[in-house]
Amino acid sequence: MHSRMPQQLGPYRLLRRIGRGGMAQVHLAIVYGASGFEKRVAIKTLLPEHHGNDEILRQLIAEARLGARLQHRNLIQVHDFGVDQGIYYVRMDHVDGADLSTLMKIRQPPAALTLMIVEELALALEYVHSMTDEDGRPLGLVHRDVSPSNIILSRSGEVKLADFGVARATHLARVTRGNTRKGKYAYMSPEQIDGKALSPASDQFGLGVTLMELLCGRRPFDAEGVMDTMELIREAAPPDVSELNPSLRRFVLRCLQRLPEDRFPTTNALRQALSHARRDLPPVGPPELGHWVATMLDLEEEDDD
């Protein structure tokens, strides 16, 4: 078992750790080539305490294989998978920016940027949900963890959905056991809380929770403790969104319906409804989003000083 990370993994020189989750960590790294070529990348590895755990390693391998097949502008790309010094690693895009959870702690984004962010996420989910195998059969992929810490925004105005470590091909896998709930409970759908089979509609629920948090500054089903929050999610009573305009109100409430069949029929239908809701707000694009991200990161640096 490795107590600390080496400075080099394969051709990648690790610079510093930039992220840590329950199973894995991500390092900023650099790879060198001929004639002064160099490129910054992100390297994901299991946490040292999980080295030698075959079950968790299989999840990392499955994530890398799945990630290699996913190619979309709104997804973090996987470019390489290797092993060095007994440590398995995944090379991914490095995004110059921060996750939405971090940025929200500095300041809530304006409504127009919020809807742009969520529409870009809907594009990513639409792509994921429609993925097929080599024979054209639907894979039935569900992300299962659509939440602000998995939404990466860049200084150039990109929106990226990250962490397919909890993605599940529903037609290949058994139903998640009730006691192995992955993802962050506050953003889970009622069917995920209950350990039932998941569909793309479950990701709609997480998107709805995220959107309400961005627009209203609060999540719809928060309670004092984890178990109480889970109970509120199970009930999924319509939250108070009276401060939103009617089109946004209808959109959020439909995403947060208790029964999956009462949400949008497809992710494409969700995206179209969101695009319609954006018409009432100022037009924004990557330049405006990138400026906001850069401004937030500058404010964070000033606070650190």
QUIFEN-V582399 format. One record per helix or strand of 3 or more residues. SS is the DSSP state (~ for helix, > for strand). FROM is the first residue (numbers start at 0). LEN is the number of residues. If there is no record, write none. Layout:
BEGIN
ss=SS from=FROM len=LEN
ss=SS from=FROM len=LEN
END
This chain:
BEGIN
ss=> from=11 len=9
ss=> from=23 len=9
ss=~ from=33 len=3
ss=> from=37 len=9
ss=~ from=47 len=3
ss=~ from=53 len=16
ss=> from=77 len=7
ss=> from=86 len=6
ss=> from=96 len=3
ss=~ from=99 len=7
ss=~ from=110 len=19
ss=~ from=147 len=3
ss=> from=150 len=4
ss=> from=158 len=3
ss=~ from=184 len=3
ss=~ from=189 len=4
ss=~ from=199 len=17
ss=~ from=225 len=10
ss=~ from=245 len=10
ss=~ from=259 len=3
ss=~ from=266 len=14
ss=~ from=285 len=19
END
